[in-house]
Amino acid sequence: MGKVELFETSYGWLLVALGAFPVRRGSRTPRPHETARLILEQGGLLSLFPEGTRVRERDELGPPRRGAARLAIEAGAPLVPAAITGTNRLLLGPIPVPKRVQVAFSTPIPVSELGCDP
């Protein structure tokens, strides 16, 4: 899932090729939620920021929204916490800057631990 503005850039085609789909933030249409749930129900992976956006401060998370947990409960899929670091300033204008990006994953959280059954 990605904000629609990302798909309107010169690399938007790459996001689509990687399986991403746009979400218009603030929209009340259920289509992105239905797409996300279908991906999970079919055993696919879904990446989203529970805060609804990236948080750029190093040691502080934003307040989570209910969307990630709601999707996990509805689809019966576990939540897998992840952290991405090193993505700030990957571009110097239009020029990519080589930089180390790291992704770390934690232990999956089963739906049963979210307090609801699917």
Backbone atoms as SQL, in Angstrom:
CREATE TABLE atoms (id INTEGER PRIMARY KEY, chain TEXT, resi INTEGER, resn TEXT, atom TEXT, x REAL, y REAL, z REAL);
INSERT INTO atoms VALUES
  (1, 'A', 1, 'MET', 'N', 0.850, -1.166, 0.000),
  (2, 'A', 1, 'MET', 'CA', 0.000, 0.000, 0.000),
  (3, 'A', 1, 'MET', 'C', 0.899, 1.234, 0.000),
  (4, 'A', 2, 'GLY', 'N', 0.522, 2.233, -0.742),
  (5, 'A', 2, 'GLY', 'CA', 1.289, 3.458, -0.769),
  (6, 'A', 2, 'GLY', 'C', 0.413, 4.653, -1.079),
  (7, 'A', 3, 'LYS', 'N', 0.788, 5.802, -0.554),
  (8, 'A', 3, 'LYS', 'CA', -0.010, 6.990, -0.832),
  (9, 'A', 3, 'LYS', 'C', 0.007, 7.269, -2.334),
  (10, 'A', 4, 'VAL', 'N', -1.095, 7.737, -2.845),
  (11, 'A', 4, 'VAL', 'CA', -1.278, 7.921, -4.281),
  (12, 'A', 4, 'VAL', 'C', -0.209, 8.822, -4.889),
  (13, 'A', 5, 'GLU', 'N', 0.306, 9.761, -4.098),
  (14, 'A', 5, 'GLU', 'CA', 1.330, 10.680, -4.615),
  (15, 'A', 5, 'GLU', 'C', 2.597, 9.938, -5.060),
  (16, 'A', 6, 'LEU', 'N', 2.903, 8.820, -4.434),
  (17, 'A', 6, 'LEU', 'CA', 4.073, 8.039, -4.830),
  (18, 'A', 6, 'LEU', 'C', 3.928, 7.470, -6.241),
  (19, 'A', 7, 'PHE', 'N', 2.708, 7.180, -6.641),
  (20, 'A', 7, 'PHE', 'CA', 2.443, 6.580, -7.944),
  (21, 'A', 7, 'PHE', 'C', 2.412, 7.627, -9.056),
  (22, 'A', 8, 'GLU', 'N', 2.404, 8.893, -8.667),
  (23, 'A', 8, 'GLU', 'CA', 2.383, 9.985, -9.636),
  (24, 'A', 8, 'GLU', 'C', 3.785, 10.502, -9.938),
  (25, 'A', 9, 'THR', 'N', 4.808, 9.807, -9.459),
  (26, 'A', 9, 'THR', 'CA', 6.198, 10.196, -9.694),
  (27, 'A', 9, 'THR', 'C', 6.771, 9.429, -10.880),
  (28, 'A', 10, 'SER', 'N', 8.007, 9.731, -11.216),
  (29, 'A', 10, 'SER', 'CA', 8.652, 9.047, -12.338),
  (30, 'A', 10, 'SER', 'C', 8.907, 7.564, -12.050),
  (31, 'A', 11, 'TYR', 'N', 8.909, 7.161, -10.782),
  (32, 'A', 11, 'TYR', 'CA', 9.129, 5.757, -10.432),
  (33, 'A', 11, 'TYR', 'C', 7.834, 5.035, -10.039),
  (34, 'A', 12, 'GLY', 'N', 6.698, 5.656, -10.276),
  (35, 'A', 12, 'GLY', 'CA', 5.415, 5.041, -9.956),
  (36, 'A', 12, 'GLY', 'C', 5.219, 3.698, -10.641),
  (37, 'A', 13, 'TRP', 'N', 5.713, 3.584, -11.881),
  (38, 'A', 13, 'TRP', 'CA', 5.591, 2.320, -12.614),
  (39, 'A', 13, 'TRP', 'C', 6.306, 1.194, -11.880),
  (40, 'A', 14, 'LEU', 'N', 7.421, 1.511, -11.208),
  (41, 'A', 14, 'LEU', 'CA', 8.180, 0.498, -10.481),
  (42, 'A', 14, 'LEU', 'C', 7.376, -0.014, -9.289),
  (43, 'A', 15, 'LEU', 'N', 6.697, 0.878, -8.599),
  (44, 'A', 15, 'LEU', 'CA', 5.866, 0.468, -7.469),
  (45, 'A', 15, 'LEU', 'C', 4.786, -0.504, -7.921),
  (46, 'A', 16, 'VAL', 'N', 4.148, -0.204, -9.044),
  (47, 'A', 16, 'VAL', 'CA', 3.114, -1.091, -9.588),
  (48, 'A', 16, 'VAL', 'C', 3.727, -2.439, -9.972),
  (49, 'A', 17, 'ALA', 'N', 4.900, -2.413, -10.602),
  (50, 'A', 17, 'ALA', 'CA', 5.575, -3.654, -10.997),
  (51, 'A', 17, 'ALA', 'C', 5.941, -4.503, -9.783),
  (52, 'A', 18, 'LEU', 'N', 6.182, -3.868, -8.638),
  (53, 'A', 18, 'LEU', 'CA', 6.514, -4.593, -7.419),
  (54, 'A', 18, 'LEU', 'C', 5.274, -5.061, -6.652),
  (55, 'A', 19, 'GLY', 'N', 4.092, -4.748, -7.173),
  (56, 'A', 19, 'GLY', 'CA', 2.854, -5.216, -6.554),
  (57, 'A', 19, 'GLY', 'C', 2.178, -4.219, -5.641),
  (58, 'A', 20, 'ALA', 'N', 2.650, -2.991, -5.624),
  (59, 'A', 20, 'ALA', 'CA', 2.044, -1.970, -4.763),
  (60, 'A', 20, 'ALA', 'C', 0.763, -1.441, -5.396),
  (61, 'A', 21, 'PHE', 'N', -0.098, -0.892, -4.568),
  (62, 'A', 21, 'PHE', 'CA', -1.317, -0.255, -5.066),
  (63, 'A', 21, 'PHE', 'C', -1.541, 1.048, -4.309),
  (64, 'A', 22, 'PRO', 'N', -2.130, 2.041, -4.992),
  (65, 'A', 22, 'PRO', 'CA', -2.276, 3.368, -4.380),
  (66, 'A', 22, 'PRO', 'C', -3.450, 3.469, -3.411),
  (67, 'A', 23, 'VAL', 'N', -3.261, 4.323, -2.410),
  (68, 'A', 23, 'VAL', 'CA', -4.297, 4.631, -1.435),
  (69, 'A', 23, 'VAL', 'C', -4.395, 6.145, -1.337),
  (70, 'A', 24, 'ARG', 'N', -5.601, 6.671, -1.508),
  (71, 'A', 24, 'ARG', 'CA', -5.808, 8.114, -1.350),
  (72, 'A', 24, 'ARG', 'C', -6.164, 8.354, 0.109),
  (73, 'A', 25, 'ARG', 'N', -5.200, 8.906, 0.852),
  (74, 'A', 25, 'ARG', 'CA', -5.399, 9.125, 2.279),
  (75, 'A', 25, 'ARG', 'C', -6.549, 10.094, 2.515),
  (76, 'A', 26, 'GLY', 'N', -7.352, 9.775, 3.524),
  (77, 'A', 26, 'GLY', 'CA', -8.491, 10.609, 3.855),
  (78, 'A', 26, 'GLY', 'C', -9.742, 10.239, 3.091),
  (79, 'A', 27, 'SER', 'N', -9.614, 9.375, 2.094),
  (80, 'A', 27, 'SER', 'CA', -10.769, 8.950, 1.307),
  (81, 'A', 27, 'SER', 'C', -11.565, 7.917, 2.098),
  (82, 'A', 28, 'ARG', 'N', -12.846, 7.940, 1.950),
  (83, 'A', 28, 'ARG', 'CA', -13.715, 6.998, 2.655),
  (84, 'A', 28, 'ARG', 'C', -14.044, 5.769, 1.814),
  (85, 'A', 29, 'THR', 'N', -13.456, 5.655, 0.624),
  (86, 'A', 29, 'THR', 'CA', -13.750, 4.504, -0.218),
  (87, 'A', 29, 'THR', 'C', -13.155, 3.235, 0.396),
  (88, 'A', 30, 'PRO', 'N', -13.903, 2.139, 0.425),
  (89, 'A', 30, 'PRO', 'CA', -13.402, 0.894, 1.023),
  (90, 'A', 30, 'PRO', 'C', -12.500, 0.083, 0.090),
  (91, 'A', 31, 'ARG', 'N', -12.302, 0.509, -1.141),
  (92, 'A', 31, 'ARG', 'CA', -11.552, -0.278, -2.120),
  (93, 'A', 31, 'ARG', 'C', -10.142, -0.665, -1.671),
  (94, 'A', 32, 'PRO', 'N', -9.303, 0.257, -1.152),
  (95, 'A', 32, 'PRO', 'CA', -7.959, -0.153, -0.721),
  (96, 'A', 32, 'PRO', 'C', -8.000, -1.192, 0.401),
  (97, 'A', 33, 'HIS', 'N', -8.937, -1.033, 1.329),
  (98, 'A', 33, 'HIS', 'CA', -9.073, -1.987, 2.432),
  (99, 'A', 33, 'HIS', 'C', -9.453, -3.364, 1.895),
  (100, 'A', 34, 'GLU', 'N', -10.380, -3.394, 0.949),
  (101, 'A', 34, 'GLU', 'CA', -10.803, -4.671, 0.354),
  (102, 'A', 34, 'GLU', 'C', -9.654, -5.322, -0.402),
  (103, 'A', 35, 'THR', 'N', -8.875, -4.532, -1.136),
  (104, 'A', 35, 'THR', 'CA', -7.717, -5.061, -1.860),
  (105, 'A', 35, 'THR', 'C', -6.712, -5.642, -0.878),
  (106, 'A', 36, 'ALA', 'N', -6.421, -4.916, 0.186),
  (107, 'A', 36, 'ALA', 'CA', -5.462, -5.375, 1.193),
  (108, 'A', 36, 'ALA', 'C', -5.936, -6.671, 1.851),
  (109, 'A', 37, 'ARG', 'N', -7.199, -6.720, 2.224),
  (110, 'A', 37, 'ARG', 'CA', -7.752, -7.927, 2.862),
  (111, 'A', 37, 'ARG', 'C', -7.687, -9.122, 1.928),
  (112, 'A', 38, 'LEU', 'N', -8.002, -8.924, 0.658),
  (113, 'A', 38, 'LEU', 'CA', -7.950, -10.006, -0.323),
  (114, 'A', 38, 'LEU', 'C', -6.529, -10.544, -0.472),
  (115, 'A', 39, 'ILE', 'N', -5.550, -9.661, -0.506),
  (116, 'A', 39, 'ILE', 'CA', -4.141, -10.083, -0.600),
  (117, 'A', 39, 'ILE', 'C', -3.789, -10.979, 0.585),
  (118, 'A', 40, 'LEU', 'N', -4.172, -10.573, 1.783),
  (119, 'A', 40, 'LEU', 'CA', -3.872, -11.355, 2.978),
  (120, 'A', 40, 'LEU', 'C', -4.623, -12.684, 2.994),
  (121, 'A', 41, 'GLU', 'N', -5.887, -12.660, 2.630),
  (122, 'A', 41, 'GLU', 'CA', -6.690, -13.894, 2.620),
  (123, 'A', 41, 'GLU', 'C', -6.146, -14.915, 1.634),
  (124, 'A', 42, 'GLN', 'N', -5.490, -14.446, 0.579),
  (125, 'A', 42, 'GLN', 'CA', -4.908, -15.347, -0.412),
  (126, 'A', 42, 'GLN', 'C', -3.487, -15.770, -0.037),
  (127, 'A', 43, 'GLY', 'N', -3.045, -15.395, 1.166),
  (128, 'A', 43, 'GLY', 'CA', -1.729, -15.796, 1.643),
  (129, 'A', 43, 'GLY', 'C', -0.602, -14.874, 1.230),
  (130, 'A', 44, 'GLY', 'N', -0.933, -13.723, 0.665),
  (131, 'A', 44, 'GLY', 'CA', 0.087, -12.777, 0.241),
  (132, 'A', 44, 'GLY', 'C', 0.610, -11.939, 1.387),
  (133, 'A', 45, 'LEU', 'N', 1.597, -11.131, 1.071),
  (134, 'A', 45, 'LEU', 'CA', 2.193, -10.224, 2.051),
  (135, 'A', 45, 'LEU', 'C', 1.696, -8.815, 1.800),
  (136, 'A', 46, 'LEU', 'N', 1.544, -8.063, 2.873),
  (137, 'A', 46, 'LEU', 'CA', 1.109, -6.679, 2.772),
  (138, 'A', 46, 'LEU', 'C', 2.000, -5.836, 3.663),
  (139, 'A', 47, 'SER', 'N', 2.539, -4.787, 3.110),
  (140, 'A', 47, 'SER', 'CA', 3.401, -3.895, 3.873),
  (141, 'A', 47, 'SER', 'C', 2.690, -2.560, 4.032),
  (142, 'A', 48, 'LEU', 'N', 2.595, -2.106, 5.276),
  (143, 'A', 48, 'LEU', 'CA', 2.022, -0.791, 5.529),
  (144, 'A', 48, 'LEU', 'C', 2.599, -0.229, 6.814),
  (145, 'A', 49, 'PHE', 'N', 2.497, 1.071, 6.959),
  (146, 'A', 49, 'PHE', 'CA', 2.956, 1.738, 8.174),
  (147, 'A', 49, 'PHE', 'C', 1.735, 1.906, 9.083),
  (148, 'A', 50, 'PRO', 'N', 1.724, 1.240, 10.268),
  (149, 'A', 50, 'PRO', 'CA', 0.558, 1.333, 11.154),
  (150, 'A', 50, 'PRO', 'C', 0.224, 2.757, 11.576),
  (151, 'A', 51, 'GLU', 'N', 1.218, 3.650, 11.517),
  (152, 'A', 51, 'GLU', 'CA', 0.973, 5.051, 11.868),
  (153, 'A', 51, 'GLU', 'C', 0.255, 5.780, 10.744),
  (154, 'A', 52, 'GLY', 'N', 0.141, 5.156, 9.579),
  (155, 'A', 52, 'GLY', 'CA', -0.498, 5.792, 8.434),
  (156, 'A', 52, 'GLY', 'C', 0.481, 6.565, 7.570),
  (157, 'A', 53, 'THR', 'N', 1.737, 6.655, 8.003),
  (158, 'A', 53, 'THR', 'CA', 2.781, 7.363, 7.271),
  (159, 'A', 53, 'THR', 'C', 4.126, 6.932, 7.829),
  (160, 'A', 54, 'ARG', 'N', 5.192, 7.318, 7.146),
  (161, 'A', 54, 'ARG', 'CA', 6.528, 7.059, 7.688),
  (162, 'A', 54, 'ARG', 'C', 6.797, 8.001, 8.846),
  (163, 'A', 55, 'VAL', 'N', 7.504, 7.499, 9.837),
  (164, 'A', 55, 'VAL', 'CA', 7.933, 8.325, 10.963),
  (165, 'A', 55, 'VAL', 'C', 9.429, 8.501, 10.822),
  (166, 'A', 56, 'ARG', 'N', 9.889, 9.721, 10.659),
  (167, 'A', 56, 'ARG', 'CA', 11.298, 9.972, 10.373),
  (168, 'A', 56, 'ARG', 'C', 12.158, 10.161, 11.612),
  (169, 'A', 57, 'GLU', 'N', 11.552, 10.439, 12.768),
  (170, 'A', 57, 'GLU', 'CA', 12.339, 10.582, 13.981),
  (171, 'A', 57, 'GLU', 'C', 12.885, 9.214, 14.366),
  (172, 'A', 58, 'ARG', 'N', 14.130, 9.183, 14.802),
  (173, 'A', 58, 'ARG', 'CA', 14.814, 7.912, 15.063),
  (174, 'A', 58, 'ARG', 'C', 14.197, 7.081, 16.174),
  (175, 'A', 59, 'ASP', 'N', 14.016, 7.630, 17.340),
  (176, 'A', 59, 'ASP', 'CA', 13.645, 6.828, 18.496),
  (177, 'A', 59, 'ASP', 'C', 12.187, 6.970, 18.903),
  (178, 'A', 60, 'GLU', 'N', 11.373, 7.453, 18.019),
  (179, 'A', 60, 'GLU', 'CA', 9.994, 7.698, 18.407),
  (180, 'A', 60, 'GLU', 'C', 9.043, 7.216, 17.330),
  (181, 'A', 61, 'LEU', 'N', 8.058, 6.428, 17.732),
  (182, 'A', 61, 'LEU', 'CA', 7.027, 5.969, 16.806),
  (183, 'A', 61, 'LEU', 'C', 5.825, 6.884, 16.918),
  (184, 'A', 62, 'GLY', 'N', 5.092, 6.998, 15.838),
  (185, 'A', 62, 'GLY', 'CA', 3.857, 7.746, 15.881),
  (186, 'A', 62, 'GLY', 'C', 2.757, 6.876, 16.466),
  (187, 'A', 63, 'PRO', 'N', 1.634, 7.468, 16.821),
  (188, 'A', 63, 'PRO', 'CA', 0.535, 6.662, 17.364),
  (189, 'A', 63, 'PRO', 'C', -0.035, 5.753, 16.271),
  (190, 'A', 64, 'PRO', 'N', -0.176, 4.453, 16.549),
  (191, 'A', 64, 'PRO', 'CA', -0.699, 3.547, 15.527),
  (192, 'A', 64, 'PRO', 'C', -2.184, 3.765, 15.292),
  (193, 'A', 65, 'ARG', 'N', -2.599, 3.494, 14.084),
  (194, 'A', 65, 'ARG', 'CA', -4.025, 3.518, 13.749),
  (195, 'A', 65, 'ARG', 'C', -4.521, 2.085, 13.755),
  (196, 'A', 66, 'ARG', 'N', -5.817, 1.902, 13.637),
  (197, 'A', 66, 'ARG', 'CA', -6.399, 0.563, 13.761),
  (198, 'A', 66, 'ARG', 'C', -6.294, -0.286, 12.501),
  (199, 'A', 67, 'GLY', 'N', -5.912, 0.292, 11.373),
  (200, 'A', 67, 'GLY', 'CA', -5.978, -0.406, 10.097),
  (201, 'A', 67, 'GLY', 'C', -5.219, -1.709, 10.015),
  (202, 'A', 68, 'ALA', 'N', -3.976, -1.745, 10.481),
  (203, 'A', 68, 'ALA', 'CA', -3.165, -2.963, 10.390),
  (204, 'A', 68, 'ALA', 'C', -3.774, -4.083, 11.224),
  (205, 'A', 69, 'ALA', 'N', -4.157, -3.789, 12.456),
  (206, 'A', 69, 'ALA', 'CA', -4.766, -4.806, 13.315),
  (207, 'A', 69, 'ALA', 'C', -6.112, -5.257, 12.744),
  (208, 'A', 70, 'ARG', 'N', -6.886, -4.328, 12.251),
  (209, 'A', 70, 'ARG', 'CA', -8.197, -4.668, 11.673),
  (210, 'A', 70, 'ARG', 'C', -8.033, -5.622, 10.489),
  (211, 'A', 71, 'LEU', 'N', -7.081, -5.330, 9.607),
  (212, 'A', 71, 'LEU', 'CA', -6.833, -6.217, 8.466),
  (213, 'A', 71, 'LEU', 'C', -6.377, -7.593, 8.922),
  (214, 'A', 72, 'ALA', 'N', -5.479, -7.637, 9.900),
  (215, 'A', 72, 'ALA', 'CA', -4.989, -8.919, 10.408),
  (216, 'A', 72, 'ALA', 'C', -6.127, -9.746, 10.980),
  (217, 'A', 73, 'ILE', 'N', -6.988, -9.116, 11.767),
  (218, 'A', 73, 'ILE', 'CA', -8.110, -9.825, 12.382),
  (219, 'A', 73, 'ILE', 'C', -9.071, -10.332, 11.316),
  (220, 'A', 74, 'GLU', 'N', -9.448, -9.481, 10.378),
  (221, 'A', 74, 'GLU', 'CA', -10.402, -9.871, 9.336),
  (222, 'A', 74, 'GLU', 'C', -9.866, -10.996, 8.448),
  (223, 'A', 75, 'ALA', 'N', -8.565, -10.968, 8.153),
  (224, 'A', 75, 'ALA', 'CA', -7.984, -11.962, 7.248),
  (225, 'A', 75, 'ALA', 'C', -7.387, -13.151, 7.994),
  (226, 'A', 76, 'GLY', 'N', -7.311, -13.073, 9.322),
  (227, 'A', 76, 'GLY', 'CA', -6.701, -14.152, 10.090),
  (228, 'A', 76, 'GLY', 'C', -5.204, -14.238, 9.861),
  (229, 'A', 77, 'ALA', 'N', -4.585, -13.110, 9.540),
  (230, 'A', 77, 'ALA', 'CA', -3.150, -13.078, 9.239),
  (231, 'A', 77, 'ALA', 'C', -2.379, -12.503, 10.422),
  (232, 'A', 78, 'PRO', 'N', -1.174, -13.010, 10.693),
  (233, 'A', 78, 'PRO', 'CA', -0.385, -12.442, 11.788),
  (234, 'A', 78, 'PRO', 'C', 0.201, -11.087, 11.403),
  (235, 'A', 79, 'LEU', 'N', 0.492, -10.291, 12.410),
  (236, 'A', 79, 'LEU', 'CA', 1.210, -9.039, 12.205),
  (237, 'A', 79, 'LEU', 'C', 2.698, -9.325, 12.400),
  (238, 'A', 80, 'VAL', 'N', 3.535, -8.818, 11.524),
  (239, 'A', 80, 'VAL', 'CA', 4.982, -8.983, 11.658),
  (240, 'A', 80, 'VAL', 'C', 5.593, -7.584, 11.778),
  (241, 'A', 81, 'PRO', 'N', 5.959, -7.180, 12.999),
  (242, 'A', 81, 'PRO', 'CA', 6.571, -5.861, 13.167),
  (243, 'A', 81, 'PRO', 'C', 7.901, -5.780, 12.412),
  (244, 'A', 82, 'ALA', 'N', 8.137, -4.635, 11.808),
  (245, 'A', 82, 'ALA', 'CA', 9.380, -4.427, 11.056),
  (246, 'A', 82, 'ALA', 'C', 9.843, -2.993, 11.237),
  (247, 'A', 83, 'ALA', 'N', 11.138, -2.789, 11.076),
  (248, 'A', 83, 'ALA', 'CA', 11.717, -1.453, 11.131),
  (249, 'A', 83, 'ALA', 'C', 12.601, -1.262, 9.912),
  (250, 'A', 84, 'ILE', 'N', 12.511, -0.101, 9.302),
  (251, 'A', 84, 'ILE', 'CA', 13.328, 0.230, 8.139),
  (252, 'A', 84, 'ILE', 'C', 14.186, 1.429, 8.515),
  (253, 'A', 85, 'THR', 'N', 15.494, 1.298, 8.324),
  (254, 'A', 85, 'THR', 'CA', 16.397, 2.408, 8.629),
  (255, 'A', 85, 'THR', 'C', 17.302, 2.690, 7.438),
  (256, 'A', 86, 'GLY', 'N', 17.784, 3.913, 7.364),
  (257, 'A', 86, 'GLY', 'CA', 18.726, 4.286, 6.321),
  (258, 'A', 86, 'GLY', 'C', 18.090, 4.799, 5.048),
  (259, 'A', 87, 'THR', 'N', 16.801, 5.128, 5.091),
  (260, 'A', 87, 'THR', 'CA', 16.121, 5.575, 3.873),
  (261, 'A', 87, 'THR', 'C', 16.101, 7.090, 3.706),
  (262, 'A', 88, 'ASN', 'N', 16.557, 7.817, 4.701),
  (263, 'A', 88, 'ASN', 'CA', 16.590, 9.279, 4.571),
  (264, 'A', 88, 'ASN', 'C', 17.671, 9.694, 3.584),
  (265, 'A', 89, 'ARG', 'N', 17.351, 10.641, 2.768),
  (266, 'A', 89, 'ARG', 'CA', 18.289, 11.221, 1.789),
  (267, 'A', 89, 'ARG', 'C', 18.910, 10.187, 0.856),
  (268, 'A', 90, 'LEU', 'N', 18.074, 9.376, 0.254),
  (269, 'A', 90, 'LEU', 'CA', 18.548, 8.406, -0.737),
  (270, 'A', 90, 'LEU', 'C', 18.780, 9.054, -2.093),
  (271, 'A', 91, 'LEU', 'N', 18.238, 10.262, -2.268),
  (272, 'A', 91, 'LEU', 'CA', 18.405, 10.972, -3.532),
  (273, 'A', 91, 'LEU', 'C', 19.023, 12.337, -3.284),
  (274, 'A', 92, 'LEU', 'N', 19.909, 12.729, -4.172),
  (275, 'A', 92, 'LEU', 'CA', 20.462, 14.080, -4.174),
  (276, 'A', 92, 'LEU', 'C', 19.897, 14.734, -5.426),
  (277, 'A', 93, 'GLY', 'N', 18.708, 15.337, -5.270),
  (278, 'A', 93, 'GLY', 'CA', 17.959, 15.783, -6.453),
  (279, 'A', 93, 'GLY', 'C', 17.508, 14.536, -7.202),
  (280, 'A', 94, 'PRO', 'N', 17.785, 14.462, -8.496),
  (281, 'A', 94, 'PRO', 'CA', 17.392, 13.268, -9.252),
  (282, 'A', 94, 'PRO', 'C', 18.446, 12.149, -9.215),
  (283, 'A', 95, 'ILE', 'N', 19.545, 12.364, -8.509),
  (284, 'A', 95, 'ILE', 'CA', 20.651, 11.402, -8.516),
  (285, 'A', 95, 'ILE', 'C', 20.586, 10.504, -7.277),
  (286, 'A', 96, 'PRO', 'N', 20.540, 9.171, -7.477),
  (287, 'A', 96, 'PRO', 'CA', 20.553, 8.256, -6.326),
  (288, 'A', 96, 'PRO', 'C', 21.895, 8.306, -5.591),
  (289, 'A', 97, 'VAL', 'N', 21.839, 8.253, -4.275),
  (290, 'A', 97, 'VAL', 'CA', 23.035, 8.255, -3.442),
  (291, 'A', 97, 'VAL', 'C', 23.180, 6.851, -2.841),
  (292, 'A', 98, 'PRO', 'N', 24.284, 6.149, -3.120),
  (293, 'A', 98, 'PRO', 'CA', 24.462, 4.819, -2.526),
  (294, 'A', 98, 'PRO', 'C', 24.461, 4.915, -1.005),
  (295, 'A', 99, 'LYS', 'N', 23.667, 4.099, -0.373),
  (296, 'A', 99, 'LYS', 'CA', 23.525, 4.151, 1.062),
  (297, 'A', 99, 'LYS', 'C', 23.037, 2.801, 1.564),
  (298, 'A', 100, 'ARG', 'N', 23.406, 2.451, 2.774),
  (299, 'A', 100, 'ARG', 'CA', 22.970, 1.189, 3.352),
  (300, 'A', 100, 'ARG', 'C', 21.567, 1.353, 3.945),
  (301, 'A', 101, 'VAL', 'N', 20.639, 0.527, 3.481),
  (302, 'A', 101, 'VAL', 'CA', 19.272, 0.493, 3.996),
  (303, 'A', 101, 'VAL', 'C', 19.101, -0.849, 4.690),
  (304, 'A', 102, 'GLN', 'N', 18.548, -0.833, 5.891),
  (305, 'A', 102, 'GLN', 'CA', 18.350, -2.066, 6.642),
  (306, 'A', 102, 'GLN', 'C', 16.879, -2.255, 6.980),
  (307, 'A', 103, 'VAL', 'N', 16.452, -3.518, 6.947),
  (308, 'A', 103, 'VAL', 'CA', 15.107, -3.902, 7.352),
  (309, 'A', 103, 'VAL', 'C', 15.254, -4.985, 8.410),
  (310, 'A', 104, 'ALA', 'N', 14.631, -4.787, 9.563),
  (311, 'A', 104, 'ALA', 'CA', 14.673, -5.762, 10.652),
  (312, 'A', 104, 'ALA', 'C', 13.247, -6.210, 10.960),
  (313, 'A', 105, 'PHE', 'N', 13.084, -7.507, 11.194),
  (314, 'A', 105, 'PHE', 'CA', 11.770, -8.077, 11.488),
  (315, 'A', 105, 'PHE', 'C', 11.755, -8.650, 12.895),
  (316, 'A', 106, 'SER', 'N', 10.611, -8.550, 13.548),
  (317, 'A', 106, 'SER', 'CA', 10.430, -9.121, 14.877),
  (318, 'A', 106, 'SER', 'C', 9.570, -10.379, 14.760),
  (319, 'A', 107, 'THR', 'N', 9.295, -10.997, 15.883),
  (320, 'A', 107, 'THR', 'CA', 8.476, -12.206, 15.921),
  (321, 'A', 107, 'THR', 'C', 7.038, -11.882, 15.505),
  (322, 'A', 108, 'PRO', 'N', 6.427, -12.709, 14.643),
  (323, 'A', 108, 'PRO', 'CA', 5.033, -12.474, 14.259),
  (324, 'A', 108, 'PRO', 'C', 4.089, -12.480, 15.465),
  (325, 'A', 109, 'ILE', 'N', 3.085, -11.637, 15.406),
  (326, 'A', 109, 'ILE', 'CA', 2.065, -11.563, 16.454),
  (327, 'A', 109, 'ILE', 'C', 0.800, -12.225, 15.912),
  (328, 'A', 110, 'PRO', 'N', 0.403, -13.396, 16.466),
  (329, 'A', 110, 'PRO', 'CA', -0.805, -14.060, 15.972),
  (330, 'A', 110, 'PRO', 'C', -2.062, -13.236, 16.271),
  (331, 'A', 111, 'VAL', 'N', -3.087, -13.438, 15.458),
  (332, 'A', 111, 'VAL', 'CA', -4.359, -12.729, 15.639),
  (333, 'A', 111, 'VAL', 'C', -4.922, -12.985, 17.030),
  (334, 'A', 112, 'SER', 'N', -4.719, -14.187, 17.576),
  (335, 'A', 112, 'SER', 'CA', -5.255, -14.510, 18.900),
  (336, 'A', 112, 'SER', 'C', -4.701, -13.576, 19.984),
  (337, 'A', 113, 'GLU', 'N', -3.497, -13.036, 19.782),
  (338, 'A', 113, 'GLU', 'CA', -2.910, -12.120, 20.756),
  (339, 'A', 113, 'GLU', 'C', -3.407, -10.688, 20.601),
  (340, 'A', 114, 'LEU', 'N', -4.200, -10.430, 19.565),
  (341, 'A', 114, 'LEU', 'CA', -4.743, -9.088, 19.352),
  (342, 'A', 114, 'LEU', 'C', -6.046, -8.884, 20.113),
  (343, 'A', 115, 'GLY', 'N', -6.535, -9.948, 20.772),
  (344, 'A', 115, 'GLY', 'CA', -7.732, -9.818, 21.573),
  (345, 'A', 115, 'GLY', 'C', -9.019, -10.139, 20.838),
  (346, 'A', 116, 'CYS', 'N', -8.937, -10.563, 19.592),
  (347, 'A', 116, 'CYS', 'CA', -10.111, -10.908, 18.800),
  (348, 'A', 116, 'CYS', 'C', -9.789, -12.111, 17.942),
  (349, 'A', 117, 'ASP', 'N', -10.791, -12.879, 17.616),
  (350, 'A', 117, 'ASP', 'CA', -10.623, -13.962, 16.656),
  (351, 'A', 117, 'ASP', 'C', -11.190, -13.508, 15.328),
  (352, 'A', 118, 'PRO', 'N', -10.647, -14.034, 14.226),
  (353, 'A', 118, 'PRO', 'CA', -11.141, -13.609, 12.900),
  (354, 'A', 118, 'PRO', 'C', -12.584, -13.979, 12.681);
